[in-house]
Amino acid sequence: MVSTDSPDVTHGRVPDFFIVGHPKSGTTALRDMLKRHPQIYMPKNKEPYFLADELRPPAATPRSFGSTPGTLEEYLSLFSPATPGQRAGEASAPYLWSRTAAGRIAEVQPSAHIIAILREPASFLHSLHLQFVQIYMEPEKSLRKALALEDTRRAGRQLPGNAFWGPQGTLYSEYVRYVEQLRRYHATFPADNVLVLIYDDYRRDNEATVRQVQRFLGVDDTHPIDVRESNPTVRVRSPRLHSLVHTLAAGEGPVPRALQSAAKRLAPRGLSRESAVAIRNRMFFSEPRPPDEDLLHELRRRFEPEVVALSEYLGRDLVTLWGYDSLN
């Protein structure tokens, strides 16, 4: 939890805006494009996770999360390099899923600008599951089987060993409670301070969406944009080997350290970190297989009421846009 019930934010730079999610919906690319704007500052730590109680358990170690701030002072220090004329922000994508983040953000910045990106539920969960397998959070390679484990996991059984987001982290249906999630933010911030983007619009025209976000944040919307895709969806070739390498790389003790030293000795001289990461990615990841269309159809039937409710809530026909009008 945040260290105090009423944080004292008078001694640090407070972020002005938050990209709250969802993961696998373009948040990384949006953050990468925004941070290149001279009037915007975003820290190197893409996802501090600090303002959501669910994302800061003891298992969220610096090695597994990057440099996770442990105190409010450490969190605010991430934004200290921002100049007075810049808008400072961060992009912890699971803040939208979190039940506590909206209130925690308001404690730190009551006038925060909130940006959310929503994606068609079935395709979103397909990509999210692949991501969780990639980051060692989900040991079950089959999305269908992982979904079938929800009730068991909700009861606290058969939880993944790396469930560093707590028992709720791999309950996939919790991520697509879109109306409930948006209501938490609309109940906490003025309507004009909450921007809801639809992933399809973003994919169709990256630049137009980024310009929309720039206007929302009150910065110059004519500055050149370097359109890019970040954090692409991949498939883990061998979850067992992938997990073993992760354990050795993150572990302590004489055996992991000896293997790490041997790998460094065997690596070609002058090999950059970027090159090493590229080699690793080619070894362990591949293009994702086509999704199970029967499962996607089942998921669309399951989440049709949510899409109908979201359409009514936002005043936009997402039922037609996402193909839910042709399910029968």
C-alpha positions as a Python dict, from the first residue, in 0.01 Angstrom:
ca = {
    (1, 'M'): (0, 0, 0),
    (2, 'V'): (98, 362, -34),
    (3, 'S'): (285, 448, 283),
    (4, 'T'): (33, 703, 417),
    (5, 'D'): (-342, 745, 396),
    (6, 'S'): (-303, 1112, 300),
    (7, 'P'): (24, 1144, 112),
    (8, 'D'): (224, 1464, 149),
    (9, 'V'): (305, 1553, -211),
    (10, 'T'): (444, 1898, -143),
    (11, 'H'): (806, 1786, -168),
    (12, 'G'): (815, 1628, -511),
    (13, 'R'): (703, 1666, -870),
    (14, 'V'): (358, 1514, -907),
    (15, 'P'): (256, 1351, -1237),
    (16, 'D'): (-12, 1529, -1436),
    (17, 'F'): (-149, 1239, -1639),
    (18, 'F'): (-176, 861, -1631),
    (19, 'I'): (-216, 607, -1911),
    (20, 'V'): (-409, 355, -1705),
    (21, 'G'): (-447, 68, -1952),
    (22, 'H'): (-525, -186, -2067),
    (23, 'P'): (-213, -397, -2133),
    (24, 'K'): (-177, -532, -2490),
    (25, 'S'): (-392, -244, -2615),
    (26, 'G'): (-128, -4, -2743),
    (27, 'T'): (-31, 163, -2417),
    (28, 'T'): (341, 104, -2466),
    (29, 'A'): (343, 250, -2817),
    (30, 'L'): (136, 549, -2703),
    (31, 'R'): (376, 613, -2418),
    (32, 'D'): (678, 583, -2650),
    (33, 'M'): (530, 835, -2894),
    (34, 'L'): (421, 1082, -2626),
    (35, 'K'): (755, 1085, -2443),
    (36, 'R'): (927, 1217, -2756),
    (37, 'H'): (725, 1537, -2734),
    (38, 'P'): (931, 1823, -2584),
    (39, 'Q'): (641, 1935, -2366),
    (40, 'I'): (594, 1589, -2213),
    (41, 'Y'): (810, 1404, -1961),
    (42, 'M'): (772, 1034, -1887),
    (43, 'P'): (1026, 841, -1676),
    (44, 'K'): (1236, 552, -1803),
    (45, 'N'): (1044, 325, -1568),
    (46, 'K'): (741, 268, -1790),
    (47, 'E'): (521, 105, -1526),
    (48, 'P'): (597, 207, -1166),
    (49, 'Y'): (280, 25, -1047),
    (50, 'F'): (305, 233, -728),
    (51, 'L'): (-52, 363, -709),
    (52, 'A'): (-229, 26, -706),
    (53, 'D'): (-222, -186, -394),
    (54, 'E'): (-268, -511, -591),
    (55, 'L'): (51, -451, -791),
    (56, 'R'): (286, -393, -501),
    (57, 'P'): (307, -719, -301),
    (58, 'P'): (641, -836, -157),
    (59, 'A'): (700, -1053, -464),
    (60, 'A'): (722, -742, -684),
    (61, 'T'): (1098, -727, -651),
    (62, 'P'): (1317, -481, -838),
    (63, 'R'): (1459, -768, -1043),
    (64, 'S'): (1119, -877, -1170),
    (65, 'F'): (967, -532, -1216),
    (66, 'G'): (1262, -308, -1298),
    (67, 'S'): (1300, -37, -1036),
    (68, 'T'): (973, -44, -843),
    (69, 'P'): (952, 253, -605),
    (70, 'G'): (897, 153, -245),
    (71, 'T'): (793, 490, -100),
    (72, 'L'): (601, 794, -213),
    (73, 'E'): (923, 993, -213),
    (74, 'E'): (1087, 740, -447),
    (75, 'Y'): (780, 744, -671),
    (76, 'L'): (772, 1123, -701),
    (77, 'S'): (1146, 1130, -767),
    (78, 'L'): (1076, 955, -1099),
    (79, 'F'): (926, 1282, -1222),
    (80, 'S'): (1179, 1524, -1074),
    (81, 'P'): (1366, 1570, -1408),
    (82, 'A'): (1051, 1722, -1564),
    (83, 'T'): (1080, 2094, -1627),
    (84, 'P'): (812, 2338, -1507),
    (85, 'G'): (682, 2371, -1863),
    (86, 'Q'): (640, 1997, -1919),
    (87, 'R'): (345, 1771, -1850),
    (88, 'A'): (465, 1470, -1651),
    (89, 'G'): (299, 1132, -1673),
    (90, 'E'): (333, 757, -1640),
    (91, 'A'): (183, 448, -1804),
    (92, 'S'): (109, 164, -1562),
    (93, 'A'): (-129, -29, -1785),
    (94, 'P'): (-290, -244, -1509),
    (95, 'Y'): (-419, 65, -1326),
    (96, 'L'): (-748, 23, -1512),
    (97, 'W'): (-783, -334, -1385),
    (98, 'S'): (-688, -230, -1031),
    (99, 'R'): (-971, -162, -787),
    (100, 'T'): (-757, 81, -586),
    (101, 'A'): (-560, 283, -841),
    (102, 'A'): (-824, 546, -918),
    (103, 'G'): (-847, 649, -554),
    (104, 'R'): (-470, 638, -504),
    (105, 'I'): (-412, 854, -811),
    (106, 'A'): (-662, 1108, -678),
    (107, 'E'): (-475, 1123, -347),
    (108, 'V'): (-157, 1221, -528),
    (109, 'Q'): (-308, 1428, -810),
    (110, 'P'): (-679, 1523, -775),
    (111, 'S'): (-677, 1697, -1114),
    (112, 'A'): (-507, 1412, -1301),
    (113, 'H'): (-584, 1347, -1667),
    (114, 'I'): (-666, 981, -1727),
    (115, 'I'): (-621, 793, -2055),
    (116, 'A'): (-770, 445, -2107),
    (117, 'I'): (-759, 221, -2416),
    (118, 'L'): (-1021, -51, -2461),
    (119, 'R'): (-993, -349, -2694),
    (120, 'E'): (-1244, -608, -2814),
    (121, 'P'): (-1258, -856, -2522),
    (122, 'A'): (-1181, -1187, -2697),
    (123, 'S'): (-879, -1065, -2894),
    (124, 'F'): (-762, -873, -2588),
    (125, 'L'): (-765, -1181, -2364),
    (126, 'H'): (-588, -1387, -2632),
    (127, 'S'): (-301, -1133, -2641),
    (128, 'L'): (-303, -1084, -2264),
    (129, 'H'): (-263, -1456, -2201),
    (130, 'L'): (33, -1475, -2442),
    (131, 'Q'): (189, -1181, -2260),
    (132, 'F'): (144, -1345, -1920),
    (133, 'V'): (309, -1663, -2048),
    (134, 'Q'): (597, -1453, -2182),
    (135, 'I'): (657, -1275, -1849),
    (136, 'Y'): (636, -1598, -1643),
    (137, 'M'): (311, -1495, -1478),
    (138, 'E'): (103, -1770, -1641),
    (139, 'P'): (235, -2129, -1651),
    (140, 'E'): (-70, -2262, -1839),
    (141, 'K'): (6, -2237, -2211),
    (142, 'S'): (-358, -2294, -2316),
    (143, 'L'): (-590, -1995, -2276),
    (144, 'R'): (-890, -2228, -2257),
    (145, 'K'): (-735, -2419, -1966),
    (146, 'A'): (-627, -2096, -1796),
    (147, 'L'): (-984, -1966, -1816),
    (148, 'A'): (-1112, -2294, -1672),
    (149, 'L'): (-886, -2241, -1369),
    (150, 'E'): (-1047, -1910, -1273),
    (151, 'D'): (-1282, -2046, -1005),
    (152, 'T'): (-1003, -2257, -854),
    (153, 'R'): (-764, -1962, -851),
    (154, 'R'): (-1030, -1733, -712),
    (155, 'A'): (-1048, -1972, -417),
    (156, 'G'): (-672, -1941, -372),
    (157, 'R'): (-576, -2279, -517),
    (158, 'Q'): (-342, -2367, -805),
    (159, 'L'): (-208, -2013, -821),
    (160, 'P'): (91, -1956, -1047),
    (161, 'G'): (425, -1952, -868),
    (162, 'N'): (493, -1602, -1002),
    (163, 'A'): (151, -1458, -915),
    (164, 'F'): (311, -1126, -830),
    (165, 'W'): (-16, -941, -896),
    (166, 'G'): (-187, -1146, -628),
    (167, 'P'): (-463, -1408, -670),
    (168, 'Q'): (-664, -1176, -899),
    (169, 'G'): (-382, -1136, -1150),
    (170, 'T'): (-468, -1435, -1368),
    (171, 'L'): (-846, -1409, -1342),
    (172, 'Y'): (-886, -1306, -1704),
    (173, 'S'): (-1254, -1216, -1688),
    (174, 'E'): (-1173, -943, -1434),
    (175, 'Y'): (-984, -749, -1703),
    (176, 'V'): (-1289, -701, -1924),
    (177, 'R'): (-1524, -548, -1669),
    (178, 'Y'): (-1495, -232, -1874),
    (179, 'V'): (-1795, -37, -1747),
    (180, 'E'): (-1713, -108, -1384),
    (181, 'Q'): (-1353, 2, -1441),
    (182, 'L'): (-1448, 326, -1617),
    (183, 'R'): (-1703, 409, -1350),
    (184, 'R'): (-1430, 403, -1085),
    (185, 'Y'): (-1246, 677, -1274),
    (186, 'H'): (-1555, 878, -1368),
    (187, 'A'): (-1664, 871, -1004),
    (188, 'T'): (-1324, 1007, -899),
    (189, 'F'): (-1232, 1259, -1170),
    (190, 'P'): (-1428, 1515, -1378),
    (191, 'A'): (-1562, 1373, -1704),
    (192, 'D'): (-1344, 1610, -1907),
    (193, 'N'): (-1035, 1463, -1736),
    (194, 'V'): (-1101, 1107, -1857),
    (195, 'L'): (-1025, 1014, -2220),
    (196, 'V'): (-1143, 671, -2337),
    (197, 'L'): (-983, 548, -2659),
    (198, 'I'): (-1088, 249, -2866),
    (199, 'Y'): (-804, 25, -2981),
    (200, 'D'): (-947, -11, -3334),
    (201, 'D'): (-930, 367, -3389),
    (202, 'Y'): (-576, 371, -3257),
    (203, 'R'): (-464, 87, -3486),
    (204, 'R'): (-634, 242, -3788),
    (205, 'D'): (-470, 584, -3745),
    (206, 'N'): (-193, 604, -3483),
    (207, 'E'): (-111, 964, -3562),
    (208, 'A'): (-468, 1094, -3532),
    (209, 'T'): (-507, 923, -3195),
    (210, 'V'): (-179, 1063, -3063),
    (211, 'R'): (-284, 1411, -3179),
    (212, 'Q'): (-610, 1364, -2989),
    (213, 'V'): (-417, 1271, -2674),
    (214, 'Q'): (-185, 1571, -2716),
    (215, 'R'): (-483, 1806, -2734),
    (216, 'F'): (-632, 1635, -2429),
    (217, 'L'): (-309, 1701, -2239),
    (218, 'G'): (-290, 2062, -2357),
    (219, 'V'): (40, 2035, -2547),
    (220, 'D'): (131, 2133, -2904),
    (221, 'D'): (-43, 1888, -3137),
    (222, 'T'): (163, 1985, -3444),
    (223, 'H'): (495, 1842, -3326),
    (224, 'P'): (623, 1558, -3553),
    (225, 'I'): (526, 1206, -3441),
    (226, 'D'): (745, 900, -3480),
    (227, 'V'): (474, 640, -3537),
    (228, 'R'): (578, 301, -3402),
    (229, 'E'): (460, -31, -3264),
    (230, 'S'): (592, -144, -2926),
    (231, 'N'): (556, -460, -2719),
    (232, 'P'): (430, -685, -3002),
    (233, 'T'): (247, -1005, -2911),
    (234, 'V'): (470, -1312, -2933),
    (235, 'R'): (449, -1684, -2855),
    (236, 'V'): (691, -1856, -2617),
    (237, 'R'): (850, -2149, -2803),
    (238, 'S'): (921, -2360, -2492),
    (239, 'P'): (768, -2240, -2162),
    (240, 'R'): (980, -2493, -1968),
    (241, 'L'): (1311, -2371, -2115),
    (242, 'H'): (1197, -2010, -2097),
    (243, 'S'): (1116, -2048, -1726),
    (244, 'L'): (1445, -2228, -1657),
    (245, 'V'): (1650, -1951, -1818),
    (246, 'H'): (1452, -1689, -1626),
    (247, 'T'): (1511, -1871, -1298),
    (248, 'L'): (1884, -1895, -1363),
    (249, 'A'): (1907, -1532, -1472),
    (250, 'A'): (1711, -1400, -1175),
    (251, 'G'): (1838, -1643, -912),
    (252, 'E'): (2103, -1600, -649),
    (253, 'G'): (2357, -1849, -524),
    (254, 'P'): (2672, -2011, -665),
    (255, 'V'): (2513, -2216, -947),
    (256, 'P'): (2317, -1933, -1116),
    (257, 'R'): (2608, -1694, -1070),
    (258, 'A'): (2850, -1947, -1221),
    (259, 'L'): (2626, -1999, -1523),
    (260, 'Q'): (2586, -1623, -1568),
    (261, 'S'): (2964, -1578, -1559),
    (262, 'A'): (3013, -1858, -1811),
    (263, 'A'): (2760, -1701, -2046),
    (264, 'K'): (2941, -1369, -2029),
    (265, 'R'): (3275, -1536, -2108),
    (266, 'L'): (3129, -1720, -2406),
    (267, 'A'): (2950, -1417, -2548),
    (268, 'P'): (3127, -1240, -2839),
    (269, 'R'): (3323, -933, -2741),
    (270, 'G'): (3148, -607, -2807),
    (271, 'L'): (2803, -767, -2807),
    (272, 'S'): (2560, -490, -2711),
    (273, 'R'): (2269, -541, -2476),
    (274, 'E'): (2028, -471, -2763),
    (275, 'S'): (2194, -740, -2976),
    (276, 'A'): (2186, -987, -2687),
    (277, 'V'): (1815, -920, -2633),
    (278, 'A'): (1748, -966, -3006),
    (279, 'I'): (1929, -1302, -3002),
    (280, 'R'): (1736, -1410, -2693),
    (281, 'N'): (1405, -1312, -2852),
    (282, 'R'): (1480, -1514, -3167),
    (283, 'M'): (1565, -1817, -2951),
    (284, 'F'): (1265, -1811, -2720),
    (285, 'F'): (986, -1630, -2904),
    (286, 'S'): (808, -1671, -3234),
    (287, 'E'): (507, -1532, -3414),
    (288, 'P'): (189, -1631, -3228),
    (289, 'R'): (-16, -1914, -3370),
    (290, 'P'): (-361, -1826, -3505),
    (291, 'P'): (-607, -1802, -3217),
    (292, 'D'): (-861, -2075, -3149),
    (293, 'E'): (-1161, -1934, -3338),
    (294, 'D'): (-1407, -2157, -3151),
    (295, 'L'): (-1277, -2023, -2822),
    (296, 'L'): (-1290, -1663, -2945),
    (297, 'H'): (-1652, -1717, -3048),
    (298, 'E'): (-1733, -1860, -2705),
    (299, 'L'): (-1567, -1562, -2538),
    (300, 'R'): (-1761, -1316, -2753),
    (301, 'R'): (-2086, -1484, -2655),
    (302, 'R'): (-1979, -1474, -2291),
    (303, 'F'): (-1885, -1106, -2295),
    (304, 'E'): (-2161, -981, -2525),
    (305, 'P'): (-2355, -826, -2232),
    (306, 'E'): (-2043, -631, -2132),
    (307, 'V'): (-1999, -497, -2486),
    (308, 'V'): (-2366, -396, -2502),
    (309, 'A'): (-2336, -219, -2165),
    (310, 'L'): (-2014, -46, -2274),
    (311, 'S'): (-2177, 74, -2596),
    (312, 'E'): (-2456, 232, -2393),
    (313, 'Y'): (-2214, 376, -2139),
    (314, 'L'): (-1991, 542, -2399),
    (315, 'G'): (-2268, 625, -2644),
    (316, 'R'): (-2091, 441, -2926),
    (317, 'D'): (-2193, 130, -3120),
    (318, 'L'): (-1915, -109, -3025),
    (319, 'V'): (-2148, -405, -3081),
    (320, 'T'): (-2124, -348, -3456),
    (321, 'L'): (-1762, -231, -3457),
    (322, 'W'): (-1646, -546, -3278),
    (323, 'G'): (-1874, -782, -3475),
    (324, 'Y'): (-2100, -877, -3186),
    (325, 'D'): (-2406, -809, -3400),
    (326, 'S'): (-2331, -1119, -3607),
    (327, 'L'): (-2268, -1372, -3331),
    (328, 'N'): (-2586, -1565, -3411),
}
